[in-house]
Amino acid sequence: MKLLRKENGKLDWRRIVGLIVLITLVLSIVYAIIMVISSPSDTNPGEHQKLKSDYLLMISQCILGIIVMAVPSVIEKRFSLRLPNFMYILYFVFLYCAIYLGEVRSFYFVIPHWDTILHSMSAAMLGAFGFIIIETMGKSKRCKINLSAGFIAFFAFCFALTVGTVWEIYEYLADGLFGFNMQKFTLEGGENLIGRAALVDTMEDLITDAISAVIISLVGYAAYKRNEKKNAVRSDCVCETVE
């Protein structure tokens, strides 16, 4: 229990949430491996039964989830960044919703617009992370920069949308190379979408990423402009006092 508490004795929710997600993903891998052995490789159209490929996707996603859980810590150490605990918690919750609820519990098929909700959340987090990157660089002694609020907001938008686009490329490659269904071009009943319908999942994801990134960028821009005005007022007060 000491590992789940901070030095001041309070519960460390960052570690608690991270441990819950880690245990959930590990158990999901064990479950998926068992189901790969007993599941069929193919099924008749219209039958609602998961195939070996579905469980292989589940395993790959859970393994990937365990790996990327360490990404924030690696970034902090490598680039001397300081991420707020609430961003860690949101990140872990996102992985839980995307991998366990989405893939293992089939929320992508059961809950309407579940994928859209997750992409809105991920783009917002990535946009906020873009602001943190610039803010940390601005405070760095080795690389001190002074950028306008507009440029910082634009960087946050581009950062969020670029990562979202890279993810869609990963989904496309994974589906083509390993026969997965990450882009949801096959319905749960086995029906394959064709033409424009097959592009809907990818394009909705990218559009959702863009909208969410714009919103968080505008919010961040307004916050930066407000801080600039406060700093300007303080500077004026200091100057008047000196005189």
N, C-alpha and C positions, 0 to 999 in steps of 0.2 A: 504493500500500500504506500510505502514511502516514495516509490518511483512515480506515483500518481499525484504527488503533492509537491508544491513549490517549497522554496527554502523558508518562507514565512508560515508554512503549515496549511495554506489554502490549497484546495483541489486544483490541479493543473488540467483544465478542460481540454487543452490542446493535446496532451498526451492521452487523456481518457478517450476522446473522440477518435483519435488516430488508432488507438489499440482496438477499439470496437470495430472499426472499418477493416483493420488488418486481419483480425480473427474471422470476420465475416467472409472476407475474400479467400482466406485459406480454406475454410470449411466448404466454400462454394467450389473450389478447385477439386477437393476430394469428392464431393457429390458429382461434379461433372465427369470426372474420370470414371467413376462407377457407371454412370449413365451412358458413356461412350461405348462401354463393353456390351451393354444390353440393348442399345437402341439400334433401329434399322438404318441402313444407308440410304434407302429411298422409300417413298410412300406414295400411295395413290392420291391424285388431286382431290381436294376437298376434305381430306382427313387432317384433323388437328393433332398431329403428333410430331414431336421434335425428333430430328435426325441426328446422326453422328456429327455432321458438320455444324449443327447448332450448338452442340455441347463442346466441340472443339473451339468454336468461336468464344464460348463462355469461358473456357480455360485460358485462351490467349488474352482475353480482355481482363480477366482477374489477375493474371501474371503481370500484364502491363500496368494494371492499377497498383499492384504492390510496388512495382519499380518506380512509378511516377510519384508515389507517396513521398519519396525521399527528395524529389526535385526542389521544393522550396528550401530545404535545409542545405542542399548542395549549392544553390544559388546564393544563399546568405553567406556561406563560408567563402565561396569563390570570388564574389564581387563585393564583399563587405557590406551587404545590404541588411537592413533590419525590418523584417516583415511583422506587422501587428499580429497578435495571437488570434484575433477574430478572423483574419484572412486565412490563417491555417485551418481554423475550424470550418469556415465556409468551403475551403478547398476539399477537406476530408468529407464533408457532407455532400458536396457535389460528386465526388468519386463514388460514394455510397449510392446516391440516387442514380447515377449514370450506369454503373457496372452491376451492382447487386440488384437494385430495384428494376433497372432498365433491361439488362440482359438476363440475369438469373430468374427474376420474378416476372419477366415479360411485360413490364409496364409500358414499353414502347408500343405494344399491340393492345394492351388492356386499357390504359389511360389515354384519352384523346389529347393530342398535342403535347405529350410528355417530352418528346424530343425538342420541341420548340421552347418549352420551359427551360430545359437544361442548357440549350444554346444561348438563351437570353442571360442566364446566370453566368455561364462561362465567359461570354463576351464582356459582361460587366466587370467580372473579376480581373480579366486580362487588361481591360482598360484602366482599372484602378492600379494594377501592377505597373502599367506603363508610366503612370504619374509617379509612383514610388521610385522607379528607376531614375527618372529625371531629377526628382527631388534629392535623391541620394547622391547623384553625380554633382548636383549643385553645391552640396555641403562637403564634398570630398576635397581634401587638401591637394591631392595630386592632380585632379581634373576639375577645377572650379569653373563653372559656366553660368552664364546669366541669360536665360532665354525668356521670350515673351510668353504670356499665358496662352495666346493663340497657337503658337508653335508647339507648346507642350501638349495642349489638347489634341492637336492634329497628330502628334506622335502617338499619343495614347490610342487614338482611333485606328491609325495604321497598324499599330502593334497588335491590337485585338483582332482586327480583320485578317491580318496576315497569318496569325496562329490558327484562326478558324479555317482559313483556306488550306493551310498545310494539313490540318486534320482531315478535311474532305478528300485531299489527295491520298492520304494514308488509307482512308476507308475504301476508295476506289481501287487502289493497288491491292489491298488485302482481299477484297472481293474477287478480283481477277486472278490473283495468284493462288489463293487457297480455297476459293469457292465459298467464301463467307457471304453473309447477307447484311453487312453493316449499313449499306445504303438503303436497305429495306425495299429493294426492287421486287422481292418475293413476299407475298402476304402470308399470314400465319397458316392459312389453309393450303398453301403450296402454289397458289396462282401467281404467275409471273406477270409483272406489269410491263407494258411495252410503250414505245414512243414517248410522248411528252409526260405521261403518267409516271414513267420510270425516272424522270429527272426531277420530279416534284420534291422528293426528300432532300436532295442536295441543294437545290435552289432555295427552298424554304429555309434551310439551315444557314446558307450564306446571307440571305436577306435578313433573317433574324439576328445574325451576328452583326451585320451592318447597323441595323436600327438600335440594338442594345449598345453598341460601341459609340454611336452618335450621342445617345442619351447620357451615358456616363462621361463622355468627353465634354458635353455642354455643362453638366453639373460640376465637373472638375474645373472647367474654365471660369465659371461663375465664382467658385470658391477661391481660385487664385486671384481673380480681379478684386474680390472683397479683401483678401489679405494684403494685396498691394496698396489699396486705399488706406487700410489700417496702419501699415508700415509708413506710408507717406505722412499720415497725420502725426504719428509718433515722432518722425524725423523733424517735422515742423516744430513740434513742442520742444524737442531737445534744443533746436537752434534758437528758439525764442528765449529759453532758459539761459543759454550760454551768453546771449547778448545782454 
